[in-house]
């Protein structure tokens, strides 16, 4: 039947078409891998596809056919730049060390997409011979290459590279490249990387009018886990309010009990956002933070009381309802408003009579509406 199917090459092409059918994909992929070298020419041709969903599948299959490596290595130097980049992606999956020399050559090539993909592949392969060449392209004029170099170096987790990555973290003109440096250092989860990340936390470039882009830096610090707790507690005393706020947020996410008392002190920070984020962080410790939050309800500063009122309903503690009922007597109307809203969040029936009484006072339309909304949440 070979004359009908075109031999094994024809069989490979037939199987490749079946990869587009999710019901046939697994069997077709397995059969292509079974064809071994006979499937390689058709797969290399398929690698030129414009369908990025199928591209990922072709790359995965090629990465599982060791006999494809010699042809793939040739393509790294002879093919169209798009195909060279895709070949590098295959080696990033297969982690084939025989490709290292060709990938190192590609690192110096004229096409920036190829340089970037080659760097990532070398990082995934993990051959330490690649570290110094990758360090050199941290100064590449193309953003995409510098990003890839940072991410690749992070995979080696080598402290000797941290200074160079930090130069990008603190000095690169593009926030996207700095984000890659933060990811790289965070990925190492190495104690030596933490001081660099904390230095970046204090750099206003990261959060002044671009807080949304700073998420990668915050995540990198969070990934350090328990080892970040002491430096973050120190950051709660930083002269810059934004740094104190982010330190509180991160301590809440890490969830180490050493943070509870320092966050309890930060509740009284006169910077509005610091106090608010400290309350938000404390509530993540559950009932262990209950007494600290209740104590803050006696503070003369209205907003400190409000910060505690807002988070108390999220603590599973039977006394929360009683505390909120008492706080309805607060002399500040703004505090009373937040208490009513907190009762709606808590949904404790013991607060229902007080809410009904407030709702019955139609002369105060604002409080009437708030109490009504809180009661509706309980139903």
For each residue, the residues with C-beta under 8 A, 3 or more apart:
1: 4 5
2: 5 6 7 10
3:
4: 1
5: 1 2 10 11 14
6: 2 9 10 11 13
7: 2 10 11
8: 11 12 35 38 39
9: 6 12 13 38 41 42
10: 2 5 6 7 13 14
11: 5 6 7 8 14 15 35 38
12: 8 9 15 16 32 35 38 39 41 42 43
13: 6 9 10 16 17 42
14: 5 10 11 17 18
15: 11 12 18 19 28 31 32 35 39
16: 12 13 19 28 32 42 43 46 58
17: 13 14 20
18: 14 15 21 24 25 27 28
19: 15 16 24 25 28 29 54 57 58
20: 17 25 51 54
21: 18 24 25 28
22: 25
23:
24: 18 19 21 27 28
25: 18 19 20 21 22 28 29 57
26: 29 30
27: 18 24 30 31
28: 15 16 18 19 21 24 25 31 32
29: 19 25 26 32 33 57 60 61
30: 26 27 33 34
31: 15 27 28 34 35
32: 12 15 16 28 29 35 39 43 61 65
33: 29 30 36 39 61 64 65
34: 30 31
35: 8 11 12 15 31 32 38 39
36: 33 39 40 65 67
37: 40 65 67 68
38: 8 9 11 12 35
39: 8 12 15 32 33 35 36 42 43 61 65
40: 36 37 43 44 62 65 67 68 71
41: 9 12 44 45 71
42: 9 12 13 16 39 45 46
43: 12 16 32 39 40 46 47 58 61 62 65 68
44: 40 41 47 62 68 71 72 75
45: 41 42 48
46: 16 42 43 49 54 58
47: 43 44 55 58 59 62 83 86 87 90
48: 45 80 82 83
49: 46 54 55 58
50:
51: 20 54 55
52: 55 56
53: 56 57
54: 19 20 46 49 51 57 58
55: 47 49 51 52 58 59 86
56: 52 53 59 60
57: 19 25 29 53 54 60 61
58: 16 19 43 46 47 49 54 55 61 62
59: 47 55 56 62 63 86 89 90 93
60: 29 56 57 63 64 93
61: 29 32 33 39 43 57 58 64 65
62: 40 43 44 47 58 59 65 68 72 90 94
63: 59 60 90 91 93 94
64: 33 60 61 94
65: 32 33 36 37 39 40 43 61 62 68
66: 69 94 96
67: 36 37 40 70
68: 37 40 43 44 62 65 71 72 90
69: 66 72 73 94 96 98 99
70: 67 73 74
71: 40 41 44 68 74 75
72: 44 62 68 69 75 76 87 90 91 99
73: 69 70 76 77 98 99 102
74: 70 71 77 78
75: 44 71 72 78 79 83 84 87
76: 72 73 79 84 87 88 99 102 103 105 106 118
77: 73 74 84 102 105 106
78: 74 75
79: 75 76 83 84 87
80: 48 83 84
81: 84 85 111 113 114
82: 48 85 86 113
83: 47 48 75 79 80 86 87
84: 75 76 77 79 80 81 87 88 106 109 111 114 117
85: 81 82 88 89 111 113 114 116 117
86: 47 55 59 82 83 89 90 117
87: 47 72 75 76 79 83 84 90 91
88: 76 84 85 91 92 103 106 114 117 118 120 121
89: 59 85 86 92 93 117 120 121
90: 47 59 62 63 68 72 86 87 93 94
91: 63 72 87 88 94 95 96 99 103 121 124 125
92: 88 89 95 117 120 121 124 125
93: 59 60 63 89 90 124
94: 62 63 64 66 69 90 91 99
95: 91 92 124 125 126
96: 66 69 91 99 125
97: 100 125 127
98: 69 73
99: 69 72 73 76 91 94 96 102 103 121 125
100: 97 103 104 122 125 127 129 130
101: 104 105
102: 73 76 77 99 105 106
103: 76 88 91 99 100 106 107 118 121 122 125 130
104: 100 101 107 108 118 122 129 130 133
105: 76 77 101 102 108 109
106: 76 77 84 88 102 103 109 114 115 117 118
107: 103 104 115 118 119 122 130 133 134 137
108: 104 105 115 133
109: 84 105 106 114 115 118
110:
111: 81 84 85 114 115
112: 115 116 140 142 144 145
113: 81 82 85 116 117 144
114: 81 84 85 88 106 109 111 117 118
115: 106 107 108 109 111 112 118 119 137 140 142 145 148
116: 85 112 113 119 120 142 144 145 147 148
117: 84 85 86 88 89 92 106 113 114 120 121 148
118: 76 88 103 104 106 107 109 114 115 121 122
119: 107 115 116 122 123 134 137 145 148 149 151 152
120: 88 89 92 116 117 123 124 148 151 152
121: 88 89 91 92 99 103 117 118 124 125
122: 100 103 104 107 118 119 125 127 130 133 134 152
123: 119 120 126 130 134 151 152 153 154 155 156
124: 91 92 93 95 120 121 152 155
125: 91 92 95 96 97 99 100 103 121 122 130
126: 95 123 155 156
127: 97 100 122 130
128: 131 156 158
129: 100 104 132 133
130: 100 103 104 107 122 123 125 127 133 134 152
131: 128 134 135 153 156 158 160 161
132: 129 135 136
133: 104 107 108 122 129 130 136 137
134: 107 119 122 123 130 131 137 138 149 152 153
135: 131 132 138 149 153 161 164
136: 132 133 139
137: 107 115 119 133 134 140 145 146 149
138: 134 135 146 149 150 153 164 165 167 168
139: 136 146
140: 112 115 137 145 146 149
141: 145
142: 112 115 116 145 146
143: 146 147 174 176 177
144: 112 113 116 147 148
145: 112 115 116 119 137 140 141 142 148 149
146: 137 138 139 140 142 143 149 150 168 172 174 177 180
147: 116 143 144 150 151 176 177 180
148: 115 116 117 119 120 144 145 151 152 180
149: 119 134 135 137 138 140 145 146 152 153
150: 138 146 147 153 154 165 168 177 180 181 183 184
151: 119 120 123 147 148 154 155 180 183 184 187
152: 119 120 122 123 124 130 134 148 149 155 156
153: 123 131 134 135 138 149 150 156 158 161 164 165 184
154: 123 150 151 157 165 183 184 185 186 187 188
155: 123 124 126 151 152 184 187
156: 123 126 128 131 152 153 161
157: 154 187 188 189 190
158: 128 131 153 161 162
159: 162 190 192 193
160: 131 163
161: 131 135 153 156 158 164 165
162: 158 159 165 166 185 188 190 192 193 196
163: 160 166 167
164: 135 138 153 161 167 168
165: 138 150 153 154 161 162 168 169 181 184 185 196
166: 162 163 169 170 181 185 196 199 200
167: 138 163 164 170 171 172
168: 138 146 150 164 165 171 172 177 178 180 181
169: 165 166 172 178 181 182 185 196 197 200
170: 166 167 178 199 200 203 205
171: 167 168
172: 146 167 168 169 177 178 181
173: 177
174: 143 146 177 178
175: 178 179 205 210 213
176: 143 147 179 180
177: 143 146 147 150 168 172 173 174 180 181
178: 168 169 170 172 174 175 181 182 200 205 206 217
179: 175 176 182 183 213 216 217
180: 146 147 148 150 151 168 176 177 183 184 216
181: 150 165 166 168 169 172 177 178 184 185
182: 169 178 179 185 186 197 200 216 217 219 220
183: 150 151 154 179 180 186 187 216 219 220
184: 150 151 153 154 155 165 180 181 187 188
185: 154 162 165 166 169 181 182 188 193 196 197 220
186: 154 182 183 189 193 197 216 219 220 221 222 223 224
187: 151 154 155 157 183 184 220 223
188: 154 157 162 184 185 193
189: 157 186 193 223 224 225
190: 157 159 162 193 194
191: 194 224 227
192: 159 162 195
193: 159 162 185 186 188 189 190 196 197 224
194: 190 191 197 198 221 224 227 228 231
195: 192 198 199 231
196: 162 165 166 169 185 193 199 200
197: 169 182 185 186 193 194 200 201 217 220 221 224
198: 194 195 201 202 221 228 231 232 235
199: 166 170 195 196 202 203
200: 166 169 170 178 182 196 197 203 206 217
201: 197 198 206 217 221 235 243 246 247
202: 198 199 235 238 240 243
203: 170 199 200 206
204: 207 208 240 242
205: 170 175 178 208 210
206: 178 200 201 203 210 213 214 217
207: 204 210 211 214 242 246
208: 204 205 242
209:
210: 175 205 206 207 213 214
211: 207 214
212: 215
213: 175 179 206 210 216
214: 206 207 210 211 217 218 246
215: 212 218 219
216: 179 180 182 183 186 213 219 220
217: 178 179 182 197 200 201 206 214 220 221
218: 214 215 221 222 246 249 250
219: 182 183 186 215 216 222 223
220: 182 183 185 186 187 197 216 217 223 224
221: 186 194 197 198 201 217 218 224 228 232 250
222: 186 218 219 225 228 250 253 254
223: 186 187 189 219 220
224: 186 189 191 193 194 197 220 221 227 228
225: 189 222 228 254
226: 229 254 256
227: 191 194 224 230
228: 194 198 221 222 224 225 231 232 250 254
229: 226 232 233 251 254 256 258 259
230: 227 233 234 258
231: 194 195 198 228 234 235
232: 198 221 228 229 235 236 247 250 251 254 259
233: 229 230 236 247 251 258 259 262
234: 230 231 237 238
235: 198 201 202 231 232 238 243 244 246 247
236: 232 233 244 247 248 251 262 263 265 266
237: 234 244
238: 202 234 235 243 244 247
239:
240: 202 204 243 244
241: 244 245 269 271 273 274
242: 204 207 208 245 246 273
243: 201 202 235 238 240 246 247
244: 235 236 237 238 240 241 247 248 266 269 271 274
245: 241 242 248 249 271 273 274 277
246: 201 207 214 218 235 242 243 249 250
247: 201 232 233 235 236 238 243 244 250 251
248: 236 244 245 251 252 263 266 274 277 278 280 281
249: 218 245 246 252 253 277 280 281
250: 218 221 222 228 232 246 247 253 254
251: 229 232 233 236 247 248 254 256 259 262 263 281
252: 248 249 255 259 263 277 280 281 282 284
253: 222 249 250 281 284
254: 222 225 226 228 229 232 250 251 259
255: 252 259 284 285
256: 226 229 251 259
257: 260 285 288
258: 229 230 233 261 262
259: 229 232 233 251 252 254 255 256 262 263 281 285
260: 257 263 264 282 285 288 289 292
261: 258 264 265 292
262: 233 236 251 258 259 265 266
263: 236 248 251 252 259 260 266 267 278 281 282 289 292
264: 260 261 267 278 282 289 292 295 296
265: 236 261 262 268
266: 236 244 248 262 263 269 274 275 278
267: 263 264 275 278 279 282 292 293 296 304 307 308
268: 265 275 296 299 301 304
269: 241 244 266 274 275 278
270: 275 301
271: 241 244 245 274 275
272: 275 276 303
273: 241 242 245 276 277
274: 241 244 245 248 266 269 271 277 278
275: 266 267 268 269 270 271 272 278 279 303 304 307
276: 272 273 279 280 303 307 310
277: 245 248 249 252 273 274 280 281
278: 248 263 264 266 267 269 274 275 281 282 307
279: 267 275 276 282 283 293 296 307 308 310 311
280: 248 249 252 276 277 283 284 311
281: 248 249 251 252 253 259 263 277 278 284 285
282: 252 260 263 264 267 278 279 285 289 292 293 311
283: 279 280 286 289 293 311 312 314 315
284: 252 253 255 280 281
285: 255 257 259 260 281 282 288 289
286: 283 289 290 315 316
287: 290 315 316 317
288: 257 260 285
289: 260 263 264 282 283 285 286 292 293 315
290: 286 287 293 294 312 315 317 319 320
291: 294 295
292: 260 261 263 264 267 282 289 295 296
293: 267 279 282 283 289 290 296 297 308 311 312 315
294: 290 291 297 308 312 323
295: 264 291 292 298
296: 264 267 268 279 292 293 299 304 305 307 308
297: 293 294 305 308 309 323 327
298: 295 305
299: 268 296 304 305
300:
301: 268 270 304 305
302: 305 306 332 334 335
303: 272 275 276 306 307
304: 267 268 275 296 299 301 307 308
305: 296 297 298 299 301 302 308 309 327 330 332 335
306: 302 303 309 310 334 335 338
307: 267 275 276 278 279 296 303 304 310 311
308: 267 279 293 294 296 297 304 305 311 312
309: 297 305 306 312 324 327 335 338 339 342
310: 276 279 306 307 338 341 342
311: 279 280 282 283 293 307 308 314 315
312: 283 290 293 294 308 309 315 320 323 324 342 346
313: 320 324 342 343 345 346
314: 283 311 345
315: 283 286 287 289 290 293 311 312 320
316: 286 287
317: 287 290 320
318: 321 322
319: 290 322 323
320: 290 312 313 315 317 323 324 346 348
321: 318 324 325 343 346 348 350 351
322: 318 319 325 326 350
323: 294 297 312 319 320 326 327
324: 309 312 313 320 321 327 328 339 342 343 346 351
325: 321 322 328 350 351 354
326: 322 323 329
327: 297 305 309 323 324 330 335 336 339
328: 324 325 336 339 340 354
329: 326
330: 305 327 335 336 339
331: 335
332: 302 305 335 336
333: 336 337
334: 302 306 337 338
335: 302 305 306 309 327 330 331 332 338 339
336: 327 328 330 332 333 339 340 367
337: 333 334 340 341 366 367 370
338: 306 309 310 334 335 341 342
339: 309 324 327 328 330 335 336 342 343
340: 328 336 337 343 344 355 358 367 370 371 374
341: 310 337 338 344 345 370 373 374
342: 309 310 312 313 324 338 339 345 346
343: 313 321 324 339 340 346 348 351 354 355 374
344: 340 341 347 373 374 375 376 377 378
345: 313 314 341 342 377
346: 312 313 320 321 324 342 343 351
347: 344 377 378
348: 320 321 343 351
349: 352 378
350: 321 322 325
351: 321 324 325 343 346 348 354 355 374
352: 349 355 356 375 378
353: 356 357
354: 325 328 343 351 357 358
355: 340 343 351 352 358 359 371 374 375
356: 352 353 359 360 371 375
357: 353 354 360 361
358: 340 354 355 361 364 367 368 370 371
359: 355 356 368 371 372 375
360: 356 357
361: 357 358 364 367 368
362: 365 368
363:
364: 358 361 367 368
365: 362 368 369
366: 337 369 370
367: 336 337 340 358 361 364 370 371
368: 358 359 361 362 364 365 371 372
369: 365 366 372 373
370: 337 340 341 358 366 367 373 374
371: 340 355 356 358 359 367 368 374 375
372: 359 368 369 375 376
373: 341 344 369 370 376 377
374: 340 341 343 344 351 355 370 371 377 378
375: 344 352 355 356 359 371 372 378 379
376: 344 372 373 379
377: 344 345 347 373 374
378: 344 347 349 352 374 375
379: 375 376
